Structures are given as C-alpha cells and as structure tokens.
C-alpha cells in the first residue's frame, strides 16, 4: 500500500543541459534484493523521494516497475513528478544495441520514458558478459563509444529518454 506522500523539505536539484531538474537525493537500487526493493521504492516515494536510480544489470527493474505502477495508480505520486534514471550496460555498446537495451529497461520498469539514461561505463564487454572476467573485457574504444553515444541520442529523438 502506498498511502499519501509526505513532502521532503526544500529538495535540492541539479539542472541538466536539457532543463530537466535532477533531484540531488535519490534512492539507489544497486544490490537491493528481490522481495525487498519494491517495498523500498514505495517507502521512499511515500517519504518524499522523487529520484529512483536503476540499472538493467541490477536484475530488479521488474519489481521496481511493479512498485512504481502501484504508487502511480494509487495517486501517491504522478509519473511526471518522479525522476527515473537507468543505465546502459557495457555489453550493449553499439548503436544498434542501445535501443533494445533501453526497451528492456522500459519494459521492466513499465514506463514509457526515462528521465535520464546513462552509459554505465566507457569500457565495453563481450555480449552476455558480466564484466568479471578479463577475457570478456573489450576495453575502451573511442569509435565504439562514439557510435554508442549516437544510439543514446536517438533515444532522446524518439522520446524514450529525456536526457
């Protein structure tokens, strides 16, 4: 249950180059356990948090999406009042793979758009790799990251990502 929200006092924000306001305080979901992360998100939103930080690699975006949808449907907060960040994992560093990776994240979070989508890091990994084994590390390639960035820009043009 998501009850009525409480307001955080004088929330600080950072203004991005797009004009979007990124709340300086947010709930990070890295290492948040399945079966617990949904409740953490609901509790944070009720407490006045308006920034949720996610990533596909964390493996918990489906549960976060369920919690977000519950809070939206119960009127705790409107989608446009919550800043959602997620990240492109290192195995998707190609212009062609950026869209499908973002769509996986949007599907898990049950959202139509992200407020901010970051490249998790500049080093690329082989497809399917978790990055824990040196043989999977493809290293940093300026051309590959430039192509990845073009794919990220296309997400903004398509309205899937605001920044």
C-alpha positions as CSV (number, residue, x, y, z in Angstrom):
1,X,0.0,0.0,0.0
2,X,1.4,3.4,-0.9
3,X,-0.7,5.9,1.2
4,X,-0.4,9.7,0.8
5,X,3.0,11.1,0.2
6,X,4.9,13.3,2.6
7,X,7.0,16.2,1.3
8,X,10.7,16.4,1.7
9,X,11.8,19.8,2.9
10,X,13.4,22.1,0.3
11,X,14.6,19.4,-2.1
12,X,17.8,20.3,-3.9
13,X,18.1,19.7,-7.6
14,X,20.7,19.9,-10.3
15,X,19.6,21.4,-13.6
16,X,20.7,19.3,-16.6
17,X,21.5,20.8,-20.0
18,X,18.0,19.8,-21.2
19,X,16.4,21.9,-18.4
20,X,15.3,18.8,-16.5
21,X,15.8,19.0,-12.8
22,X,17.6,16.1,-11.2
23,X,16.8,15.7,-7.5
24,X,20.1,15.6,-5.6
25,X,18.9,12.9,-3.2
26,X,17.6,9.7,-4.6
27,X,17.1,6.0,-3.9
28,X,19.8,3.8,-5.3
29,X,18.7,0.3,-6.1
30,X,22.1,-1.4,-6.6
31,X,22.2,-4.6,-4.6
32,X,18.6,-4.1,-3.5
33,X,17.3,-7.6,-3.0
34,X,14.3,-9.0,-4.9
35,X,11.4,-9.2,-2.5
36,X,12.6,-6.1,-0.7
37,X,13.3,-3.5,-3.4
38,X,9.7,-2.9,-4.3
39,X,8.9,-2.0,-0.7
40,X,11.9,0.2,-0.5
41,X,10.8,2.1,-3.6
42,X,7.2,2.5,-2.2
43,X,8.6,3.7,1.2
44,X,10.9,6.2,-0.5
45,X,8.2,7.7,-2.6
46,X,5.9,8.0,0.4
47,X,8.7,9.7,2.3
48,X,9.1,12.2,-0.5
49,X,11.9,10.9,-2.6
50,X,11.5,11.8,-6.2
51,X,14.6,10.2,-7.8
52,X,15.0,6.5,-8.3
53,X,18.3,5.2,-9.7
54,X,18.1,1.9,-11.5
55,X,20.1,-0.3,-14.0
56,X,19.2,-3.3,-16.1
57,X,22.2,-5.2,-14.7
58,X,20.9,-4.9,-11.1
59,X,18.3,-7.5,-12.0
60,X,15.5,-5.8,-10.1
61,X,13.8,-3.5,-12.5
62,X,10.7,-5.6,-12.8
63,X,10.0,-5.4,-9.1
64,X,10.7,-1.6,-9.2
65,X,8.3,-1.3,-12.1
66,X,5.6,-3.0,-10.1
67,X,6.1,-0.7,-7.2
68,X,6.2,2.4,-9.3
69,X,2.9,1.4,-11.1
70,X,1.3,0.7,-7.7
71,X,2.2,4.2,-6.4
72,X,1.1,5.9,-9.7
73,X,-2.2,4.1,-9.7
74,X,-2.9,4.8,-6.0
75,X,-2.2,8.5,-6.5
76,X,0.9,8.6,-4.3
77,X,2.8,10.4,-7.0
78,X,2.4,11.1,-10.7
79,X,4.9,9.7,-13.2
80,X,6.0,13.2,-14.3
81,X,6.9,14.0,-10.7
82,X,9.4,11.1,-10.3
83,X,12.9,11.3,-11.9
84,X,13.9,7.8,-13.1
85,X,17.5,7.1,-14.0
86,X,18.8,3.9,-15.5
87,X,22.0,2.8,-17.2
88,X,23.1,1.1,-20.4
89,X,25.2,-2.0,-19.5
90,X,28.7,-2.5,-21.0
91,X,27.6,-5.3,-23.3
92,X,25.3,-3.0,-25.3
93,X,28.0,-0.7,-26.6
94,X,26.9,-0.4,-30.2
95,X,24.5,2.0,-31.9
96,X,22.3,-1.0,-32.9
97,X,22.0,-2.4,-29.4
98,X,21.2,0.8,-27.5
99,X,17.5,0.8,-28.4
100,X,16.9,-2.8,-27.5
101,X,18.6,-2.4,-24.1
102,X,16.6,0.7,-23.4
103,X,13.4,-1.1,-24.4
104,X,14.3,-3.9,-21.9
105,X,14.7,-1.3,-19.2
106,X,11.4,0.5,-20.1
107,X,9.6,-2.9,-20.2
108,X,10.9,-3.9,-16.8
109,X,10.1,-0.5,-15.2
110,X,6.8,-0.4,-17.0
111,X,7.5,3.1,-18.2
112,X,7.1,5.0,-21.5
113,X,10.2,7.1,-21.0
114,X,13.3,7.5,-18.7
115,X,14.3,10.9,-17.4
116,X,18.0,10.0,-17.6
117,X,19.8,7.2,-19.3
118,X,23.5,6.9,-18.7
119,X,26.3,4.8,-20.2
120,X,27.2,2.7,-17.2
121,X,30.9,2.9,-18.1
122,X,33.1,3.6,-21.1
123,X,34.6,0.1,-21.2
124,X,32.9,-2.5,-23.4
125,X,32.3,-6.1,-22.6
126,X,31.5,-9.1,-25.0
127,X,27.8,-9.7,-25.5
128,X,26.3,-11.5,-22.5
129,X,29.3,-10.9,-20.2
130,X,29.0,-9.6,-16.7
131,X,32.4,-8.0,-16.8
132,X,34.0,-10.0,-14.0
133,X,36.5,-11.9,-16.3
134,X,39.3,-10.1,-18.2
135,X,38.6,-12.2,-21.3
136,X,35.2,-10.6,-21.6
137,X,36.6,-7.1,-21.4
138,X,36.9,-5.4,-24.8
139,X,38.4,-2.3,-23.4
140,X,37.8,1.3,-24.3
141,X,37.4,2.2,-28.0
142,X,36.7,5.8,-28.8
143,X,34.9,4.9,-32.0
144,X,32.7,2.3,-30.4
145,X,31.7,4.7,-27.6
146,X,31.0,7.4,-30.2
147,X,28.6,5.1,-32.0
148,X,27.0,4.1,-28.7
149,X,26.5,7.8,-28.0
150,X,24.8,8.3,-31.3
151,X,22.4,5.5,-30.3
152,X,21.8,7.2,-27.0
153,X,21.0,10.5,-28.8
154,X,18.5,8.6,-31.0
155,X,16.6,7.6,-27.8
156,X,16.1,11.2,-27.0
157,X,14.9,11.9,-30.5
158,X,12.4,9.0,-30.2
159,X,11.1,10.4,-26.9
160,X,12.2,7.3,-24.9
161,X,14.7,9.2,-22.9
162,X,14.6,12.9,-21.8
163,X,18.3,13.2,-21.1
